C-alpha cells in the first residue's frame, strides 16, 4: 500500500513470531504488519512508563535513605558487604 512514511524492515525471528502469535487474538486477528506496529508503539509506551517508575522509585529510595526518621539501619547498610562476604 502506498504511503508517504518511511518503511522499515523487521526480521521475523522466533521471539518476534511468538510476540505476534500472542498478540494476534488480542488484536482481533489483525495482519502481521499491524500487530508489529501496535507492539512497537505499546512497547515504547511501556518502556517509557518503566523509566518513569524506575526514576520515581530511585527518588523515593533517596528520600527514605537520607531521612533521619526512616527505619533504615545505616550501620548495617555500611557493613553489608563485609557481612555478606564474612569479612572483618
Backbone as numpy.savetxt, mean C-alpha at the origin, in Angstrom:
# Nx Ny Nz CAx CAy CAz Cx Cy Cz
-10.00 0.87 -31.29 -10.85 2.04 -31.29 -9.95 3.28 -31.29
-10.23 4.22 -32.15 -9.42 5.44 -32.21 -9.52 6.24 -30.92
-8.42 6.87 -30.55 -8.38 7.70 -29.36 -7.30 8.76 -29.53
-7.46 9.86 -28.85 -6.44 10.90 -28.90 -5.43 10.69 -27.77
-5.70 9.73 -26.89 -4.81 9.46 -25.76 -3.72 8.48 -26.15
-2.57 8.63 -25.54 -1.45 7.74 -25.79 -1.80 6.34 -25.27
-1.48 5.34 -26.02 -1.71 3.96 -25.59 -0.45 3.41 -24.94
-0.62 2.47 -24.05 0.51 1.79 -23.44 0.29 0.28 -23.60
1.39 -0.44 -23.61 1.25 -1.90 -23.68 1.60 -2.48 -22.31
0.89 -3.51 -21.96 1.08 -4.17 -20.68 1.18 -5.66 -20.95
2.21 -6.29 -20.40 2.38 -7.73 -20.57 1.44 -8.46 -19.62
0.68 -9.36 -20.17 -0.28 -10.13 -19.38 0.44 -11.33 -18.77
1.23 -11.05 -17.73 1.95 -12.12 -17.04 0.99 -12.84 -16.08
1.44 -13.90 -15.42 0.52 -14.65 -14.55 -0.13 -13.82 -13.45
0.62 -12.88 -12.86 0.03 -12.06 -11.79 -1.07 -11.15 -12.32
-0.82 -10.52 -13.47 -1.84 -9.65 -14.05 -3.04 -10.48 -14.50
-2.79 -11.64 -15.08 -3.89 -12.50 -15.51 -4.76 -12.89 -14.32
-4.12 -13.18 -13.18 -4.89 -13.52 -11.98 -5.71 -12.32 -11.50
-5.11 -11.13 -11.53 -5.84 -9.92 -11.12 -7.05 -9.68 -12.03
-6.86 -9.85 -13.33 -7.97 -9.67 -14.28 -9.05 -10.69 -14.00
-8.66 -11.93 -13.78 -9.62 -13.00 -13.51 -10.42 -12.71 -12.24
-9.74 -12.21 -11.20 -10.43 -11.88 -9.95 -11.38 -10.70 -10.12
-10.97 -9.72 -10.93 -11.77 -8.50 -11.09 -12.92 -8.67 -12.06
-12.81 -9.59 -13.01 -13.82 -9.72 -14.07 -15.25 -9.82 -13.52
-15.54 -10.72 -12.57 -16.93 -10.78 -12.09 -17.35 -9.53 -11.32
-16.39 -8.86 -10.72 -16.70 -7.64 -9.98 -16.98 -6.46 -10.89
-16.51 -6.56 -12.13 -16.72 -5.50 -13.12 -17.64 -5.96 -14.24
-18.55 -6.85 -13.88 -19.61 -7.32 -14.79 -19.08 -7.87 -16.11
-17.95 -8.59 -16.04 -17.43 -9.22 -17.24 -16.89 -8.24 -18.27
-16.42 -7.10 -17.83 -15.88 -6.08 -18.75 -14.72 -6.65 -19.55
-14.41 -6.04 -20.68 -13.25 -6.48 -21.47 -11.95 -6.29 -20.68
-10.95 -7.07 -21.03 -9.67 -7.02 -20.32 -9.09 -5.61 -20.24
-9.15 -4.87 -21.33 -8.58 -3.52 -21.34 -9.29 -2.62 -20.32
-10.59 -2.75 -20.21 -11.35 -1.97 -19.23 -10.98 -2.38 -17.81
-10.81 -3.68 -17.61 -10.44 -4.18 -16.29 -9.05 -3.67 -15.91
-8.10 -3.73 -16.83 -6.74 -3.25 -16.55 -6.78 -1.77 -16.20
-7.57 -1.00 -16.92 -7.70 0.44 -16.64 -8.24 0.65 -15.23
-9.31 -0.07 -14.87 -9.89 0.06 -13.54 -8.90 -0.36 -12.46
-8.17 -1.46 -12.70 -7.18 -1.91 -11.73 -6.09 -0.86 -11.54
-5.66 -0.24 -12.63 -4.62 0.79 -12.54 -5.11 2.00 -11.75
-6.31 2.46 -12.06 -6.85 3.65 -11.38 -7.10 3.36 -9.91
-7.76 2.22 -9.64 -8.06 1.89 -8.24 -6.79 1.55 -7.48
-5.83 0.94 -8.15 -4.55 0.63 -7.52 -3.81 1.90 -7.15
-3.82 2.88 -8.02 -3.16 4.16 -7.73 -3.84 4.85 -6.56
-5.16 4.80 -6.52 -5.88 5.40 -5.40 -5.56 4.69 -4.09
-5.45 3.36 -4.14 -5.11 2.59 -2.94 -3.69 2.90 -2.48
-2.76 3.03 -3.43 -1.39 3.38 -3.08 -1.33 4.76 -2.42
-2.07 5.70 -2.96 -2.09 7.04 -2.38 -2.69 7.01 -0.98
-3.76 6.25 -0.80 -4.40 6.14 0.52 -3.45 5.47 1.50
-2.73 4.44 1.05 -1.75 3.77 1.91 -0.67 4.75 2.35
-0.24 5.59 1.44 0.80 6.56 1.75 0.32 7.54 2.80
-0.91 8.01 2.66 -1.48 8.94 3.64 -1.62 8.23 4.99
-2.10 6.99 4.98 -2.26 6.24 6.23 -0.92 6.04 6.92
0.11 5.70 6.13 1.44 5.50 6.70 1.96 6.81 7.30
1.79 7.90 6.57 2.23 9.20 7.07 1.52 9.54 8.37
0.20 9.34 8.39 -0.57 9.64 9.60 -0.13 8.77 10.77
0.14 7.48 10.50 0.57 6.58 11.56 1.93 7.00 12.11
2.84 7.41 11.22 4.15 7.86 11.67 4.05 9.15 12.48
3.16 10.04 12.05 2.94 11.27 12.81 2.41 10.95 14.21
1.45 10.03 14.28 0.88 9.65 15.56 1.94 8.99 16.44
2.76 8.12 15.85 3.83 7.48 16.61 4.82 8.52 17.12
5.14 9.49 16.29 6.04 10.56 16.72 5.48 11.33 17.89
4.19 11.68 17.82 3.56 12.41 18.93 3.56 11.56 20.20
3.18 10.28 20.07 3.10 9.39 21.22 4.48 9.19 21.85
5.49 9.01 20.99 6.83 8.69 21.52 7.51 9.89 22.17
7.06 11.08 21.85 7.69 12.26 22.44 6.84 12.89 23.55
5.66 12.36 23.76 4.78 12.88 24.81 5.22 12.31 26.16
5.64 13.16 27.07 6.10 12.66 28.37 5.00 11.95 29.15
3.75 12.16 28.80 2.63 11.51 29.49 2.29 10.14 28.91
2.97 9.75 27.81 2.65 8.47 27.18 3.11 7.31 28.04
2.60 6.14 27.76 2.93 4.95 28.53 4.19 4.25 28.01
4.87 4.87 27.06 6.04 4.25 26.48 7.16 4.13 27.50
7.80 2.96 27.56 8.93 2.74 28.44 10.20 3.12 27.68
10.65 4.33 27.88 11.80 4.83 27.11 13.09 4.07 27.42
13.25 3.61 28.65 14.44 2.82 28.98 14.44 1.50 28.22
13.30 0.85 28.16 13.21 -0.42 27.42 13.46 -0.18 25.94
12.92 0.90 25.41 13.13 1.22 24.00 14.60 1.48 23.73
15.25 2.19 24.62 16.67 2.49 24.46 17.49 1.20 24.45
17.09 0.23 25.28 17.86 -1.00 25.45 17.34 -2.18 24.62
16.36 -1.96 23.78 15.70 -3.07 23.09 16.67 -3.90 22.24
17.59 -3.26 21.55 18.52 -4.02 20.72 19.38 -4.94 21.57
19.91 -4.40 22.66 20.74 -5.22 23.54 19.93 -6.34 24.18
18.70 -6.04 24.56 17.84 -7.07 25.15 17.51 -8.14 24.13
17.23 -7.74 22.91 16.86 -8.70 21.87 18.01 -9.61 21.51
19.20 -9.08 21.49 20.39 -9.86 21.08 21.21 -10.31 22.29
20.67 -10.11 23.47 21.29 -10.55 24.71 22.70 -10.00 24.89
22.83 -8.73 24.54 24.12 -8.07 24.75 24.02 -7.22 26.01
25.13 -7.00 26.63 25.19 -6.07 27.75 24.68 -6.53 29.04
